[in-house]
Amino acid sequence: MCLAIPSRVTEIKDDGTAVVDTMGVKRKVSLELMQEEVREGDYVLIHVGFAIQRLDEEEAIKTIELFKEIMEDELLEEVEKDGGG
């Protein structure tokens, strides 16, 4: 199973790549597979280093918030499991 977290494009490079921010982690990805134009500020899904789909900003933000909730819940469960809470 593949899990794709929406990533915000922070910079478009001249070499067909972009820098994206995925929940605070920045990395360079290829835009080669994108069939639609991508601009700085757009949200995209990434698969093995390639942007594969542009997302609606509202839906991307909702999805990111959901991932944050899941991560917080998982962290709380780990803390409780280890006797820290």
Backbone hydrogen bonds, N-H to C=O, Kabsch-Sander energy under -0.5 kcal/mol:
donor,donor_aa,acceptor,acceptor_aa,energy
4,A,2,C,-0.5
5,I,3,L,-0.5
7,S,44,V,-2.8
8,R,21,D,-2.4
9,V,42,D,-3.2
10,T,19,V,-3.0
11,E,19,V,-1.6
13,K,11,E,-0.5
13,K,17,T,-2.9
16,G,13,K,-1.0
18,A,29,V,-2.5
19,V,11,E,-2.7
20,V,18,A,-0.5
20,V,27,R,-2.9
21,D,8,R,-2.6
22,T,20,V,-0.6
22,T,25,V,-3.2
23,M,21,D,-0.7
25,V,22,T,-1.5
26,K,24,G,-0.6
27,R,20,V,-2.0
29,V,18,A,-2.9
30,S,49,G,-2.9
31,L,16,G,-2.8
34,M,31,L,-1.7
41,G,9,V,-3.1
42,D,39,R,-2.2
43,Y,55,L,-0.7
44,V,7,S,-2.8
45,L,53,Q,-2.4
47,H,50,F,-2.8
50,F,47,H,-2.0
51,A,30,S,-2.9
52,I,45,L,-2.9
53,Q,45,L,-0.9
55,L,43,Y,-3.3
60,A,56,D,-2.6
61,I,57,E,-2.5
62,K,58,E,-2.1
63,T,59,E,-2.4
64,I,60,A,-2.5
65,E,61,I,-2.4
66,L,62,K,-2.0
67,F,63,T,-2.3
68,K,64,I,-2.3
69,E,65,E,-2.2
70,I,66,L,-2.4
71,M,67,F,-2.6
72,E,68,K,-2.4
73,D,69,E,-2.6
74,E,70,I,-2.5
75,L,71,M,-2.3
76,L,72,E,-2.5
77,E,73,D,-2.3
78,E,74,E,-2.1
79,V,75,L,-2.4
80,E,76,L,-2.6
81,K,77,E,-2.5
82,D,78,E,-2.1
83,G,80,E,-1.2
84,G,79,V,-3.0
